[in-house]
Amino acid sequence: MKSTKIGFVGVGRMGANMARRLKDVGYPVVAVFDSNREIATELSKELGCEAPDKLSRVSELSDAVFTVVTDDTAMRQIYFGDDNLFAHATGRFFINCATISPAVHVEIAKKGSDAGAMVVEAPMASSVTHAREGKLFLMLAGDRSAVDKAEALLKDLSVKMQYIGGPGKASELKALVNMVMNINTAGLAEGLGLAEALGLDLKVVTEVFSQTGANSRVLETDGPDMLDREHSTFFSAAHAAKDSGIALNLAKEQGLNLPLLEASKRQYDRMTELGLGEIDKSGISELTFRSRRG
């Protein structure tokens, strides 16, 4: 697989660091594309590859194309627009890593199959650092034979891979992962906000939380940032709002009422309305601490 020529579409922080990782371990990264031409051009200089101005050129140059784009609209554009990746499809891998609506993954898998491509859904539950170090956790979906063939390549990006099922299934599960994470973050912010209003020592509060049923992974990752008001973006509030919306749509399709999901989504939407959408989701504490915006 190390002879597989790699292309990337979407080279923000996650995509760029995945490209760097594959370059480091010996894959020929031949093309990078982004709607922001400047960042694509800069990365192409770093990696010694082409930065095409057409999507079709990426798939023309590549054996496997990774996509890490922002939302359903961007995903449909790169696969269904006038200039699209499936212009050169036969025998190629298309590995889609973004968190988008499951139905869009299903559409892409069908079109890819019809065009003779191998389409693999591979949403990530990891950070930028994990992308750079090849320690991503990947949820995989799609035709099982295509997934099996792609695993040798994906192994160099991941610490663990889990096959979930057919097209759309990995993105369904990813939506649930982010749903629970986002609810936990909102709950922690409210708990710490109330603790501050009560005059409790927040360092003591977080220590007690860590030893009780209030403990969570979010307490470890976001708790210190909430106390220090350090909201450098690892997972933005805008992404939290978008992913909460995906989960909420899935719930509505199943006839489920999920009030915690609805409430947390309103908080992330509120952050976006206040101009806080591009800071980390830990910034939700800015809404709940009385001494801050709340």
Protein Blocks (a to p, Z undefined) as FASTA:
>chain_A
ZZpccddehjafklmmmmmmmmmnopacfbdcdfblmlmmmmmmmnopacdfbfklmmmm
pmbdcdddfblmlmmmmmmmmbdfklpmghpacddfbdcdfklmmmmmmmmmmnopacdd
ddddddfklmmnopaccddedjfklmmmmmmmmmmmpcbdcdfbdehklmmmmmmmmmmm
mmmmmmmmmmmmmmmmnopafklmmmmmmmmmkbcfklmmmmmmmmnopacdfbdfklmm
mmmmmmmmmmmmnopacfklmmmmmmmmmmmmnopmmmcfklmmmmmmmklmZZ
